Amino acid sequence: MADQRPILIAGGGLGGLSAALALGRHGRCVRVLEQAAKFAPIGYGIQLGPNVFPMFERLGITDAVMAAATIPKNILMLDALSGEEVTHIPTGPKFRARFTHPYIIIHREDIHRVLIDACAAVPHIAMEGGAEVVGFEDTGAGVRVALTDGRELEGAALIGADGLRSAVRARLVVEGEPRPIGYVAHRTIRPMSDLPSDIPYRDEVVLWGGPGFHIVHYPLRHGTLFNIVAVFRTATFAERLDPAAYTAEVRNTYRDAQPVMKTLTDMMDLGRRWIIADRDPIRHWGRGRVVLLGDAAHPVLQSFAQGACMAIEDGVLLGEFVAQAGDDVASAFRRYNDERLLRTSRLVLESRQLWEFYHAEGIARDVRNDACARQTEDDVFRCLAWLYDGISLPAGVKA
Ligand SMILES: Cc1cc2nc3c(=O)[nH]c(=O)nc-3n(C[C@H](O)[C@H](O)[C@H](O)COP(=O)(O)OP(=O)(O)OC[C@H]3O[C@@H](n4cnc5c(N)ncnc54)[C@H](O)[C@@H]3O)c2cc1C
């Protein structure tokens, strides 16, 4: 391989770091540019499906990930009004027999740390905090990337892994802001020892679905922490309110739900909220020597808990294709875009349907509950197979 200029990556999230590690393990020079002063994720939990494990294996980080991960006893969806089970996904031996790999829950800080440490061990991967990308130029023979501090960096190519509000995407695609859907999320982590006794499920991933709201909770760090996410529809989604107003809104939203939902929301820090948004799929994620990945390319609602899994799949496949293409980075980027388009677009579109399913009201809720009651575990596995069976990676390419 002749070109020893670095591939520049805007964004040091899970997608950007996975791409960096995949490229670095194939001998490519990489420079990750992260806008935050420190490489640090928003510190909440994350669920990862079995499809991401072949990626971890290719990156050589499976053992480190598993050391920090928890395997939930079950994934349960409960009706938030009646308390009854709507459906479940068994995560024990039957799941492993069907999907080969486990379903895990992990603290974002822990998986981020695994990726940072693995990148730091590869000499030709550089990671730079306080480096916000604001523009770029594709010169045909390479790229020139502008940072907010006035620097201009030269590289062989640019990967925009800079998330939902990607600055790289803004310069590639003419469009507006991401599409807010009128819902917000509040997130909290509490020590497991703080949990009141009326919380019935501590070892499972639980989703309580109600009309226009849901709550997800699960344990982290081997059962020592408890992660809670409350998501609901609100007319004030775009307004920045004070914590007292958020609290009043949360109380009102969950007033008809099972009492345990009040217990859960009482435990939450309601000071910060996230606006839930996605985008319609687009066909082209780049041009020439510039390409997008992860949320920058295909932001998705979190219904399947797969946005990060897709970002990691993107990063690893991109690394493999660049390794196969040698110096013809632009053709590797096109191949990656073509290969990833339908899988990620399907996730964006089906996530919207699953979102409605979680929040069904009235007759739609009755129909949902009745249809799910008729499903077997094998039926549920069949519905998830397109996602959890994962993707094929090319046979390992030598650096
Ligand atoms: C409430 C919630 C729960 C979720 N739960 C799950 C789950 O359980 N499982 C799952 O798989 N997914 C989940 N997701 C989705 C997941 O968080 C995202 O899909 C994933 O983080 C995308 O990774 P990314 O690397 O593409 O982008 P990000 O994680 O957004 O990382 C982008 C990085 O780029 C940096 N950056 C931004 N702009 C610039 C710039 N101009 N220059 C340089 N750096 C920049 C940012 O600081 C950040 O570090 C959830 C999302 C939400 C909102």
The ligand as a Tripos MOL2 file, in Angstrom:
@<TRIPOS>MOLECULE
LIG
   53    58     1     0     0
SMALL
NO_CHARGES

@<TRIPOS>ATOM
      1 C1        -32.0740    7.1680   24.4110 C.3       1 LIG1
      2 C2        -31.2490    6.3820   23.4180 C.ar      1 LIG1
      3 C3        -31.0040    5.0350   23.6550 C.ar      1 LIG1
      4 C4        -30.2670    4.2900   22.7230 C.ar      1 LIG1
      5 N1        -30.0470    2.9720   22.9890 N.ar      1 LIG1
      6 C5        -29.3490    2.2230   22.0960 C.ar      1 LIG1
      7 C6        -29.1110    0.8420   22.3500 C.ar      1 LIG1
      8 O1        -29.5140    0.3120   23.3930 O.2       1 LIG1
      9 N2        -28.4000    0.1180   21.4210 N.ar      1 LIG1
     10 C7        -27.9230    0.6860   20.2650 C.ar      1 LIG1
     11 O2        -27.2920   -0.0200   19.4600 O.2       1 LIG1
     12 N3        -28.1360    2.0010   19.9980 N.ar      1 LIG1
     13 C8        -28.8340    2.7800   20.8890 C.ar      1 LIG1
     14 N4        -29.0390    4.1030   20.6440 N.ar      1 LIG1
     15 C9        -28.4920    4.6890   19.4020 C.3       1 LIG1
     16 C10       -26.9900    4.9910   19.5370 C.3       1 LIG1
     17 O3        -26.7700    5.8020   20.6590 O.3       1 LIG1
     18 C11       -26.4710    5.6880   18.3010 C.3       1 LIG1
     19 O4        -26.9970    5.1010   17.1370 O.3       1 LIG1
     20 C12       -24.9390    5.5890   18.2550 C.3       1 LIG1
     21 O5        -24.3850    6.2670   19.3690 O.3       1 LIG1
     22 C13       -24.3950    6.1780   16.9570 C.3       1 LIG1
     23 O6        -22.9800    6.1490   17.0030 O.3       1 LIG1
     24 P1        -22.1350    7.1370   16.1080 P.3       1 LIG1
     25 O7        -20.7080    6.8330   16.4080 O.co2     1 LIG1
     26 O8        -22.6100    7.0990   14.7010 O.co2     1 LIG1
     27 O9        -22.5250    8.5940   16.6180 O.3       1 LIG1
     28 P2        -22.3530    9.2560   18.0540 P.3       1 LIG1
     29 O10       -22.4110    8.2520   19.1320 O.co2     1 LIG1
     30 O11       -23.3300   10.3850   18.0890 O.co2     1 LIG1
     31 O12       -20.8700    9.8580   18.0210 O.3       1 LIG1
     32 C14       -20.5670   10.9740   17.2490 C.3       1 LIG1
     33 C15       -19.2720   11.5880   17.8040 C.3       1 LIG1
     34 O13       -18.8930   12.6560   16.9300 O.3       1 LIG1
     35 C16       -18.5340   13.7890   17.7060 C.3       1 LIG1
     36 N5        -18.7540   14.9490   16.8440 N.ar      1 LIG1
     37 C17       -19.9370   15.5300   16.5130 C.ar      1 LIG1
     38 N6        -19.7430   16.5480   15.6520 N.ar      1 LIG1
     39 C18       -18.3960   16.6090   15.4220 C.ar      1 LIG1
     40 C19       -17.5620   17.4410   14.6100 C.ar      1 LIG1
     41 N7        -18.0900   18.4120   13.8390 N.pl3     1 LIG1
     42 N8        -16.2360   17.2350   14.6090 N.ar      1 LIG1
     43 C20       -15.6820   16.2360   15.3740 C.ar      1 LIG1
     44 N9        -16.4330   15.4240   16.1780 N.ar      1 LIG1
     45 C21       -17.7630   15.6030   16.1860 C.ar      1 LIG1
     46 C22       -19.4390   13.7010   18.9310 C.3       1 LIG1
     47 O14       -18.9160   14.4600   20.0090 O.3       1 LIG1
     48 C23       -19.4440   12.2050   19.1880 C.3       1 LIG1
     49 O15       -18.3610   11.8150   19.9980 O.3       1 LIG1
     50 C24       -29.7690    4.8920   21.5450 C.ar      1 LIG1
     51 C25       -30.0100    6.2460   21.3150 C.ar      1 LIG1
     52 C26       -30.7350    6.9920   22.2380 C.ar      1 LIG1
     53 C27       -30.9830    8.4510   21.9620 C.3       1 LIG1
@<TRIPOS>BOND
     1     1     2 1
     2     2     3 ar
     3     2    52 ar
     4     3     4 ar
     5     4     5 ar
     6     4    50 ar
     7     5     6 ar
     8     6     7 ar
     9     6    13 1
    10     7     8 2
    11     7     9 ar
    12     9    10 ar
    13    10    11 2
    14    10    12 ar
    15    12    13 ar
    16    13    14 ar
    17    14    15 1
    18    14    50 ar
    19    15    16 1
    20    16    17 1
    21    16    18 1
    22    18    19 1
    23    18    20 1
    24    20    21 1
    25    20    22 1
    26    22    23 1
    27    23    24 1
    28    24    25 2
    29    24    26 1
    30    24    27 1
    31    27    28 1
    32    28    29 2
    33    28    30 1
    34    28    31 1
    35    31    32 1
    36    32    33 1
    37    33    34 1
    38    33    48 1
    39    34    35 1
    40    35    36 1
    41    35    46 1
    42    36    37 ar
    43    36    45 ar
    44    37    38 ar
    45    38    39 ar
    46    39    40 ar
    47    39    45 ar
    48    40    41 1
    49    40    42 ar
    50    42    43 ar
    51    43    44 ar
    52    44    45 ar
    53    46    47 1
    54    46    48 1
    55    48    49 1
    56    50    51 ar
    57    51    52 ar
    58    52    53 1
@<TRIPOS>SUBSTRUCTURE
     1 LIG1         1 GROUP 0 **** ****
